[in-house]
Amino acid sequence: MGIIFNNILLWRHAEAMSAEDQSSQNDMERELTKKGQRQAKQIARWLKRNLPKETLLLSSPAVRAYQTAEAF
């Protein structure tokens, strides 16, 4: 039988471009800024060291959320 974990970790997306800086008017298409990309990588390193190997990662389909999750 496998191990069951009863914890949920909510990881908000890193810094994203403002709606004014994005050419698209679709909020789901907003991307991470360069700073946001660095933030996502930094937190992903910590998470990789501290979360169980069996961790399941789920992401919103929003571009900024997906980019944040990709760092993991």
Secondary structure, DSSP 8 states (H G I E B T S, - for coil): ---------------B--TTTSSS--GGG--B-HHHHHHHHHHHHHHHHHS-TT------SSHHHHHHHHT-
